[in-house]
Amino acid sequence: TKKCWAITDITLSAGEMKFRANDGWDINVGGSFDNLVANGGNITVEAGTYDVELYLERSGNDAKMYAVMTKK
């Protein structure tokens, strides 16, 4: 119903990350959580356990791809 990809209770190490499809780098988004772009830069993350929602569907000309990461 939210039109997002979601994962709960994922444990991340401190460092950098991006979102990618099919274990490859030909389809990836990065940059910043509030404005993801194709082939964007890595995103810095703190170590911890997170719930992640990834919103790739855009509607309208000014809509952005984005992700919400909630640290537990």
Kinemage of the C-alpha trace (Angstrom):
@kinemage 1
@onewidth
@group {chain A} dominant
@subgroup {mainchain}
@vectorlist {calphas} color= white
{ca thr a 1} P 0.000 0.000 0.000
{ca lys a 2} L 2.946 2.335 0.552
{ca lys a 3} L 4.453 1.550 -2.881
{ca cys a 4} L 7.911 0.998 -1.448
{ca trp a 5} L 10.479 -1.726 -0.953
{ca ala a 6} L 10.899 -2.414 2.757
{ca ile a 7} L 13.201 -4.376 5.027
{ca thr a 8} L 13.076 -4.556 8.804
{ca asp a 9} L 15.778 -5.189 11.361
{ca ile a 10} L 18.739 -4.981 8.993
{ca thr a 11} L 22.105 -4.589 10.726
{ca leu a 12} L 24.573 -2.254 9.027
{ca ser a 13} L 28.219 -1.537 9.770
{ca ala a 14} L 29.515 2.024 9.819
{ca gly a 15} L 30.558 3.106 6.355
{ca glu a 16} L 28.913 3.841 3.029
{ca met a 17} L 26.054 2.302 1.075
{ca lys a 18} L 23.933 2.541 -2.072
{ca phe a 19} L 20.815 0.783 -3.268
{ca arg a 20} L 21.255 -1.537 -6.257
{ca ala a 21} L 19.207 -4.056 -8.204
{ca asn a 22} L 19.920 -7.717 -8.985
{ca asp a 23} L 23.356 -7.888 -7.285
{ca gly a 24} L 24.787 -5.640 -10.008
{ca trp a 25} L 25.770 -2.010 -10.420
{ca asp a 26} L 24.066 -1.268 -13.752
{ca ile a 27} L 20.929 -0.192 -11.830
{ca asn a 28} L 21.727 1.756 -8.645
{ca val a 29} L 20.664 4.858 -6.748
{ca gly a 30} L 22.551 6.939 -4.227
{ca gly a 31} L 23.279 10.534 -3.304
{ca ser a 32} L 21.211 11.315 -0.211
{ca phe a 33} L 18.272 9.622 1.473
{ca asp a 34} L 15.911 12.509 0.707
{ca asn a 35} L 16.900 12.757 -2.980
{ca leu a 36} L 18.143 9.514 -4.533
{ca val a 37} L 19.464 9.701 -8.080
{ca ala a 38} L 20.576 7.095 -10.610
{ca asn a 39} L 24.298 6.363 -10.243
{ca gly a 40} L 24.479 8.791 -7.298
{ca gly a 41} L 27.294 8.804 -4.793
{ca asn a 42} L 27.625 6.591 -1.749
{ca ile a 43} L 25.613 7.454 1.376
{ca thr a 44} L 27.329 7.521 4.784
{ca val a 45} L 25.630 5.406 7.470
{ca glu a 46} L 26.217 4.782 11.162
{ca ala a 47} L 26.453 1.255 12.529
{ca gly a 48} L 23.178 -0.067 13.895
{ca thr a 49} L 19.967 -1.918 13.228
{ca tyr a 50} L 17.471 -0.230 10.918
{ca asp a 51} L 14.087 -0.458 9.261
{ca val a 52} L 14.405 0.790 5.665
{ca glu a 53} L 11.716 1.935 3.209
{ca leu a 54} L 12.847 2.658 -0.367
{ca tyr a 55} L 10.500 4.761 -2.518
{ca leu a 56} L 11.432 4.516 -6.201
{ca glu a 57} L 8.060 5.338 -7.763
{ca arg a 58} L 7.730 9.013 -8.618
{ca ser a 59} L 4.575 10.835 -9.614
{ca gly a 60} L 4.679 14.326 -11.050
{ca asn a 61} L 7.580 16.240 -12.515
{ca asp a 62} L 9.119 17.324 -9.210
{ca ala a 63} L 8.709 14.063 -7.278
{ca lys a 64} L 11.932 12.490 -6.039
{ca met a 65} L 13.094 8.980 -5.243
{ca tyr a 66} L 13.921 8.713 -1.560
{ca ala a 67} L 14.504 6.331 1.349
{ca val a 68} L 13.529 6.409 5.007
{ca met a 69} L 15.905 4.682 7.437
{ca thr a 70} L 14.739 4.362 11.034
{ca lys a 71} L 17.437 3.417 13.518
{ca lys a 72} L 16.273 1.074 16.270
